[in-house]
Every structure is written in structure tokens, then in C-alpha cells.
Amino acid sequence: MLVLVGQAGREPRAAAARAVPQAPMKVLDAPGIVDDFYSHPIDWSSNNVIAVALSEMVFLFDTASGQTEKLLALPSGNITTLRWTGEGAYVSVGTSTGEVQIWDVAAQRQLRSLRSHSGRIGALAWHQHVLSSGSADAEIHQHDVRMREHLMLRRAGVHTDLVCGMDYNAEGLLASGGNDNSVCIWENPGSTAPLHTLTEHCAAVKALKWCPWQRSVLATGGGSADRQVMVWNAASGRLLMSADAESQVTGIVWGVQEKELLTAHGYSRNQLSLWKYPSLVKAADLEGHTGRILGLAQSPDSSLVCSSSADETLRFWQVFSPCSGNSRQSSDKAAPRSILKTIR
């Protein structure tokens, strides 16, 4: 159960200087969150609802009303990853048993059970009616959720270990990161070979995110043996810039108005780090968590960032200026209700 344990007022902004929060504006207690580097325990929908995985359960936190409700509880295993569809009506749930579930949040009803992997689900990503799932079997599966026979493609033999990070850009380019230290760029949902394989990281790549305003630019972050934040031109496969983050990178989001990146980290400081783009000069560190940060989720207007941590808290940070409309153009393009209704 998510419980509000603290809230602070917003700090006054300086007239001419970039204001960086020194403390979260809100803290939620999240007991039972699993300390797993490879997990993705939170995601923020375009309808302003945060899905949170607490062990075998998924809770929904409505940021407008402050209300929390339980969506589901697995009979066995744990939730390993969550991903909303673009319009925010459905959430996909990856499990430690290799199953992917799709839930209608308004009806509180499971629509699909997708079983095609032989290992835990490491990452999920949506592009229109296609749901991509990555797993410990080192494969990426492409599911057409309009069809009863949903599995349209297996991508095997490219990654050699757990696929632990995935993200689509608005054009349908998929970036996948693995425990084999590589990042693959996939050109379209039906491709069986990557456009590029990026091998400069020296540890698992769980954290990756497309830039919202430069659609061929991708940011990635490596695990504890690497600790690098890298920015790529995914069209050419060229590394544009890198910086030493000094700790494992567990999440990345972009600030549209400020042209910045925010990264999440683990041992030893468990901080958020703010970087200028494209220089990757560090602007600030945001501290407060007492355990490894497991992931980040960003509000629809991009201004708020929620960090989930092994210290069993969610912390909300007013980091960026709000954007008009839904600024998150880089991934999770909508799967329309009419499409998903065909599978019920």
C-alpha cells in the first residue's frame, strides 16, 4: 500500500538562475518494493496515474486526487516491469515467471496473458498496437495485441543475456539494452537484425531514453562496472558524448524546456544527477534516498519526476519547467481503445 509520509512546499525560484530542488516535494511510502537493479517498478501514464510494483502487487496512485488503489496481485512470482500504453488506459505487466499481462485500468480487468518467453520479463515497450517484450531468454518478442495469435516475431541471437531496457521513439525506432553490455537499435517492428549494435558500455544497460526533440538522439547509462552516461546519434551509431557518473545508472529522463538529462543512481550515494545537454556537464545532484534508486517516471507535462528506491519510498521532484500538452513524444505511442477492444 502506498502511503503519503511527507510533503514540502515548492522552493521559491530565483529570477535569473536555474532553480534545482534540494528536497523532494512529496514522499510516498512503498513497502515491499523489490531491490532489483534490473526491475522497472514504476511508470507514469498520460492520464497522470502512476503504476507501482510492490513485490507481487501493482498499485495505482492518482496524482491529481492522491487516491491509491490495488490493481492486481499475482498468485506466484513478482512484478518485474510495468509500461503504460500511450493513451494511458491500459498497462502491461511483466513478471518473474515470463508472463506478460495487459490490464484495462478503468474496468480493473485483465485483457490478455501473453506467454512466449522462457525467462523473466526484463523490459516492455509500446509502439501503437505492437508490444515489445525483452526477457532473460535473451530474446525480444513482438506482440500484435490486435490478434489472438499475438506473437508476430522473435528476435533471437543478437542479445546474449537478459534484455533489461527498451524504449521506442516516435518514428518506431526501438532501442534495447542488455545484461550483455550492448545496445541495439531496431529500425522497424518487423526487422530481425539491428540497424546498429552499440558496444561501448562495460556493464548492463538498463537505463535508456530517446530525446523528445531530437528523435535520433538516444541517452544510455551503464551498470556498476561501467558508470557511464552516453549520448548517441542512433541513425549513424555514432557516440556523441559521454560522462563518468561515478555510480551505476538505473534510469534516465529528459527535460524538454531546459535541454537537460536527469539520471538515477545506486551505490554509494543513491542520487539523482542533472546534466546539461549536449555537453554532459553536471549541473547538480539531488540527494535524499537511502537506498539504490531503481527507476524514474516522468509526469505528462515533463515537470515532475518520481524516483523509486530500495529504501521503500517514492520521491517526487519538481525538476523541470512544464510543457504544454503531453511532451513525451519519444516513446509509447498510443494503442487506441478500438484496437485493444478487438482482443477482448
Protein Blocks (a to p, Z undefined) as FASTA:
>chain_A
ZZdfbdcddddddfkbccddfbdfbdcddehiacdfkbcfbccdfkopacddehjaccdd
dfknopacdfbdcfedcdfbdcddfkopaccdddfkopacdddfklopafbdcdfbfbdc
fbdcdehjbccdddfkopacdddfkbmblblbdcehkagcdcfbdcddfkopacdddfko
pacddfbfkbcbdfbdcfkbcbdcfbgcddfklmkbccddddfknopacdddfknopafb
dcdehiacfbdcddfklopaddddddfklpacddddfklpafbdcehiabdcfbdcddfk
lmaccdddfkopacdddfbccdehjfblmgopacdfklmmmmZZ
